[in-house]
C-alpha cells in the first residue's frame, strides 16, 4: 500500500471553502445601529495613541486624555466600518459557487473581485481616505487588545481631578488585566477620594452579550424565570452576531511567512490554501475570544454552553418542557457526560404530552450548527496543518474544570421524584502540578554564600533565598556595566514602559555586554563578569535543587527599572504584574495554562540583585489568585532568589517609587533544544578568550567575529 501524502486540494474545493457560512441568531444588523460619523477623515488610532502616550510622559495630561480617548474612538469606529462594509458587500455580491468543466471557476472569481471592489470602495468612502493609513504594528494591536490605553487614561484623569472617569478607566483596564494585584485597591482609593463608595463600576469595553447574560443571571437568581429567559435569549442573539463580526475581521490581510504573493514563489493552490488556513484558524478561535469572560486566558466554565444550562432549567420552571428539552440537549453537545443534565433530559421527556415523540425533539439549531461548524473547522485545520507546514494545537474549548463554579449558580439536576433542585456542585481549586521529582537542599558550591530561607520558610514550593552570591565590589562593577550598555525597552520591542507607565525599563544580554566590551564602551573584564556570575548562578541552582540532568540557559537579561519623577503620587500599581514564568496565570480559575505564548520550556528562574539604593521594588510571591502575598523579599547587593518556573510560583515586583533597581534575571531549561542562542555564541567567544589568555594556540579567528 502506498503512503498517503497530503496535497493542496483542487482549486474548486478551495473556492467552495471560501463561500460565506450561514448566520445564526438573526440578521447581523438586527441589534446594531449605524454609529454617527465624526466629521472629516478617520484619524489612524495608532498615531493618536502614540501622541497621547507622548503627551502623558511630558506631563500634558489634558492633551493625553484627548488623544487617548480619540484613539479609542478611532479604533472602535474602524472595527465598525470594516464589519459593516464586509456584511454590506457580502449581501450585494454573493459568491457564485464553483461549477464543473473548463472555466467553471471564472464566475466565482468575478463575484469575488466585485466583492473586493465593493469592500475597498466602502472602506475608502467611510474612512475618508485609503485603508492603508490604518494598518498598525502588532505591538499597537496587542496594546489595544490588552486595553493598555485605559491604564494611561486612569492616571491622566486622576491628574485632571476627574475621579469618576478615572474609576471607569481603571476598572475597564482591570477587567482585562486581573493579574494587576493592586488595581482593585487603586479603584477603591479613587472611589473613596470621590466620596461615593457605591459608585457603579463601568466596563467601557463590555460586550453587549455579556451585559444581557449578566442581567439574565440576576433574574435567574431572583427566581424571575420569565425575565431570565428574555435576557439569556437576547444574549445568545448578540453572541452570534458578535461571532459573525469576529469572523469578518479575520478576513483582513494575513501575514505570509513562507509564500510570496499568488503564484510567484509558491503556486496558486499553495498561496490560496495558506491564506485561507490563516483566516480559518483566526475564525476558529473566535470562540476563544467570545466564549470567555474578560481577563480570562482560557475558556473556563464554557461561557456559551452556560446559556443553555440556565435556559433548560428556566424553561422547565415556566412549564415549557419542549424548549427545556431542546436547551438541555444543546448543552449536552458540549458536555455529553454531565450527569445532572442527563437526568434532566429523562425527566423533561417524561413530562411531554403523549402526542409528542421525545426522539423528535432535537438540540437547538443555533448551537447545533455552531458546534458542527466548529468541529468541521477543527478537522480541516488538523488535516491541512501537516501538508502546509504549520503546527496547530487544538485547545479543548468545552472542557469543564472541577464541576460548576458556585459563583455562576448554574442550574443543578432535577430530582425526578420530588421535582426539587439538588444542591450545587461546587468547583474545586486545582493544585499546580510539576512533572518531576521535587528535591532541594543540595550544596551551594561556593564559599561565603549565605543560606537565608528555603521553600518552607518562603511559604511555597521549590524556592530558595541566598545572600553574598556577589561581593560589594562585583555589584559596583556590574552596576557600572549596566549604566554603559543598557537599551531602553530591550526584550520588549523597544517599549519604554512595558509593564507600567510610571517606570522606565532598560535591559541588555550577555552577548550585548561582550560586544560592548570589544567596542570599548565598558571594560572587557567587567563585561566578562556578567557572563561569569550568571554561570555561577546556574551552577548554584542546578546543585541546590539536586537536578539529575544539566540545567541550560534559556534567557539571560540584565535589567533596570527606574521610577519616573512626577508620577509616583498615590501609586498602587506594580512594577511587574503577577505572573508565572512558563504558563499563563489565570487568577479567577486558580489555574496556570501551560500553552503559547507562555515560555513553556522554562523550568527554573533566578534573580540576582545588584543594589538597594532605591525605594519600593520588593519581589513578591503570591497564591494563584495573584492577590494573597506569601513572601516578600527586599533586594540588596548579592542577594539571589531562585524558584521553579511554573504556576506553583506566581510572582511579581512592587512599584519602584524612587531611584533605579537593577538585577540579573535568569531563566533556565532542562531541555537542550531550547538553549539560549546568544548564550551559545557567548560561550564560543569566552572559549576563544580563554585560549588567547593561555597562549596555547595561534588563532586566526578574531573573537569579535563571533559577535
Secondary structure, 3 states (H helix, E strand, C coil): CCCCCCCCCCHHHHHHHCCCCCCCCCCCCCCCCCCCCCCCCCCCHHHHHHHHHHHHHCCCHHHHHHHHHHHHHHHHHHHHHHHHHHHHHHHHCCCCCCCCCCCCCHHHHHHHHHHHHHHHHHHHHHHCCCHHHHCCCHHHHHHHHCCHHHHHHHHHHHHCCCHHHHHHHHHHHHHHCCCCCCHHHHHHHHHHHHCCCCCCCCCCCCCHHHHHHHHHHHHHHCCCHHHHHHHHHHHHHHHHHHHHHHHHHCCCCCCCCCCCCCCCCCCHHHHHHHHHHHHHHHHHCHHHHHCCCCCCCCCCCCHHHHHHHHHHHHHHHCCCHHHHHHHHHHHHHHCCCCHHHHHHHHHHHHHCCCCCCHHHCCCCHHHHHHHHHHHHHHHHHHHHHHHHCCCCCCCCCCCCCCCCCHHHCCCCCECCCCCCECCCCCCCCCCCCCCCCCCCCCCCCCCCCEEEECCCCCCCCCEEEEECCCCHHHHHHHHHHHHHHCEECCCCCCCCCCCCCCEEEEEECHHHHHHHHHCCCCCHHHHHHHHHHHHHHHHHHHHHCCCCCCCEEEEEEEEEEEECCCCCCCCCCEEEEEECCCCEEECCCCEEECCCCCCCCCCEEEEEECCCCCEECCEEEECCCCCCEEEEECCCCCCEEEEECCHHHCEEEECEEECEEEEEEEEEECCHHHCCHHHHHHHHHHHHHHHHHHCCCCCCCCHHHHC
